[in-house]
């Protein structure tokens, strides 16, 4: 009983310990040699928090490592305000999870590196901002754990990370047309966001009517502001698979621009004229 | 002798400075704690139908905290842990299990989880302590056999304090979808990759399911508030699914998020999704000492706990009716003047939801009737279509880190559109 009380007391006295969210870099690769490729993953453990926004900077030694690829197809982040990008020895990104993420092992991004030289490579998280899903954007206390990897010796047959062949196209998605007085001078624009859990989205293309398709990002100002033509949006993943979605004309064409309607109307008018004339002659 | 004198002096001195402890009774439907006295040591007492917690330090009930610790002293009236939501995905001779965190209140925390397995619905289950983790893979299963799993939250003493709903899964051989060799039979149908959610919301509530923050499916709960909703056409990978409900007044619940790792051509099931009650108040300002009506909708015939924040937190209980509606006349006498918040959760046959959204009110010198709870997410809905979705976030991201953004994309008035504004929008997300 005394032990229970002691344990109970200890838990009550220090319930806040270990509550800070935690971001970690980890790799399953061991015995890395010069020339080998290996993957480093960035994970979020929210502990008792519910996090809905994340911003971070990762730094790596350029003299020892070459960044080959950044993968985010399986990320918990739904929308990137700054998609993962590399600048010198820094990898930066920021994005949000609507509704928040509360879990222990949330994959944010992963990076494929190639070892260039022998030595201890320290990959560090130099900046981290995690915001709570509380409607105020309150900053959550966060701890970071970087990664140190020893590269020793020259690889005789360097390991390359062969990706499983992705033959699936991006998932179905629904583009939307909108306008807002604060963006693009109140012009109509198109928004879309497709998911590809295999290789990840590479780019989008928008084709308006008979116009040439335009390679674009997920926010696109429409060339045809009359919205009277079909819009085709293609989402293409990094393996070249594509998902095509067509948006019908947002407005009914004016009757005089549609030859079918015009023909029907002229035909009906002609038929009515003939009938009326025959009736008139009989009288 | 000296010791006895010293003890006497201490007792006399203590009696001079002792604080009067009010022996307020705490009761529930099956126990009464009469003339309670807060002990100077922590403890836990249990019988077959009640548990009593007491804590050390202060001789009055309250919460003390600093940057490094928090102490919850006194009786832990209405301590609770929300029920974890379990999901299962079939594998070859195995099942991948994951569950949401069981969230405790008043310092009542979960230290570990135990996974229960059975081949009979309702058990008995054989439990395995898997530690303080939210995932587990049950291996050594027989393909084609239906298994039932639950997860229990364990407190620091190893006692079970909450149990999830049951989820079922049938492991399948990875080669079971190929046609039989030489038999001329038809191949078994490929199930496709899908996730099935089921749970409780409000009677006839509209349930919306989002996949990676975008609309995936909607359904209507039945009169008992039960719902089931399926999303298919998925790939194998990590998805964040979100579910919310709208009550009979169009008021939305908070988003409940479920990160699920799907497997190609496997069905994942998520049982026991408990959508928290909606909540509103009848006054935006209430005269101190007058009642304020706290109301909303929940699962029918559920016990609804309402928490009202003040210098300390007040907990009161009521029951929802057959239509799921609940209300409580809260006497504001013990509340201090100023802003207060209320939130609610339900307990239905031992299934305990998390707390829902906060509603705020002012305790002041007069009564002001509250406006109806807005059904549209005010502020974050930039294009005023009553939804916060891809269009709104695209407009916000357009202004991200640009100078002189319009006021409507600068929610916190910081003079710039940044991650904080995105976080605020993400909170109000509807998809």
Interface residues (C-beta under 8 A of the other chain):
Chain A: X1 X4 X5 X7 X8 X9 X11 X12 X13 X14 X15 X16 X17 X48 X52 X53 X55 X73 X74 X75 X76 X78 X79 X81 X82 X94 X96 X97 X98 X99 X100 X101 X102 X103 X104 X105 X106 X107 X129 X131 X132 X133 X134 X135 X136 X137 X168 X171 X172 X173 X174 X176 X178 X180 X182 X183 X189 X191 X192 X193 X195 X196 X197 X198 X218 X219
Chain B: X41 X42 X43 X44 X55 X56 X65 X68 X69 X70 X71 X72 X100 X101 X103 X107 X109 X133 X134 X135 X156 X157 X210 X211 X212 X213 X214 X215 X233 X234 X235 X236 X237 X238 X239 X240 X242 X254 X255 X256 X257 X259 X382 X383 X390 X391 X393 X394 X395 X397 X398 X399 X400 X406 X408 X409 X412 X419 X420 X421 X422 X423 X424 X425 X426 X427 X428 X429 X431
